[in-house]
Amino acid sequence: MLLSMLIPFMIVAFMWLTEGASALFDTSLHFLGIYPGKVSSLTGIITSPLVHSGVRHLFNNTLPLFILGTALFYFYSQVSFRVLLWITFLTGLAVWVTGRPAWHIGASGIVYGLASFLFVSGIIRRHIPLMALSLLVAFVYGEMVWGIFPGFRIDISWESHMLGAAAGVILAVLYRGEGPQKPVPFYEKEEEEEEKEDGTETGSGTDNREDARAEENKAGPTNQAN
């Protein structure tokens, strides 16, 4: 659990350090965000999640990012790094291509991506603990769904929310065969073991008969010569 918290904690720490630097030097770091269609802002695909419009905006993203990130690294450790990187990249690139002509900043796109990935993955895999996690995510963060609709609040990047959620769904489908899977029922395991045992016994009997025929063939010519 502690190891699962490490990466999310580091990301959150960088977010707060960035906000602290902005306040300390009394400067806006919005230029580190994403401005759709502006080539010089392509770096914002990586840097925009670290920049926020204020402490309130940062605090609203801190707890969900830490909790959902920890859940990702704990339950989906085999694909966690790839999922996190792809959510960040796909969301940022999609916003750069399709977003409104404004500066898009904040980690909310990643939060939506993690929430949708965890929710859809648990349902696809049909693994009870993961399905329980899906229901927990839906219960705690279900109200976030309103943030993907345009016009809900004009001062938020609903594009980041919607595209982040879409990226999470896509990755949940793409990585459905990796990571934790639904355990095989005990009765299916017993049937497989019985089939293996039957196959081994059948194979041994065949080998014995073939060995006996070989010995008879060797013995036959010898007796005839005598």
Residue, then its C-alpha position, 0 to 999 in steps of 0.5 A: m500500500l505504501l509503495s502504491m502511494l508513492i507515485p501519486f504522492m510525488i505528483v501531488a507534491f509537484m503540483w503543490l510545489t508549482e503552486g508555491a513557486s507561483a505564489l512566491f514569485d507572484t507570477s502566473l504559470h498559465f503558459l505551462g498549460i495547453y492552448p489548443g492549436k498553439v505549437s509552443s504549448l505542446t509541452g503543456i501536455i505534460t506540464s499542464p496537470l501541475v498548474h492550477s488557477g489557485v489553492r482551491h482548484l489545486f485542493n479540489n484535484t489533490l485528494p481525488l488524484f491521490i486516492l484514485g492514483t493509489a487505487l490504480f497502483y495498488f489494484y492494477s500494478q502491472v499496467s499502472f505506469r502505462v495507464l497513467l502515462w497514456i491518460t496524461f498524453l491522450t487527454g492533453l493531446a486531445v485537448w490541444v486538438t479539439g479544445r476551446p481557444a483558451w488556456h487549459i490547466g489542472a490535473s482534473g483530466i487525469v482525475y476523470g481518466l483514472a475514475s473512468f478506468l477504474f470503474v470500467s475495468g472492474i466491470i469488464r474483468r468481472h472480478i468481485p474486489l475490482m467490481a466493488l472498487s468500481l462501485l466505490v468509485a461511482f459512489v464517491y465520485g459519481e457526481m463528477v459526471w456533470g463536469i463532462f458537459p459543456g456549459f455546466r461551468i464556464d470557468i472549467s475545462w469540460e473538454s479535459h474532463m470529457l476527453g480524460a474520461a474517454a481516455g480512461v474507458i479506451l485504456a480499460v478496454l485495451y488493457r482488459g487482458e492484462g493485470p488482475q483477472k477473474p479467478v478460475p472457479f474451483y470446479e473448472k480447475e478440478e476438471e482441468e486437473e482430471e483431464k490432464e491426469d486422464g491424458t497422462e494415463t492414456g499416454s503411458g498405456t500407449d507407450n507401454r504397448e509400443d515398447a512391448r511390440a518393439e521387444e516382440n519384433k526384436a525377439g522374433p528374428t532371433n528365435q527363427a534363426n535358432 
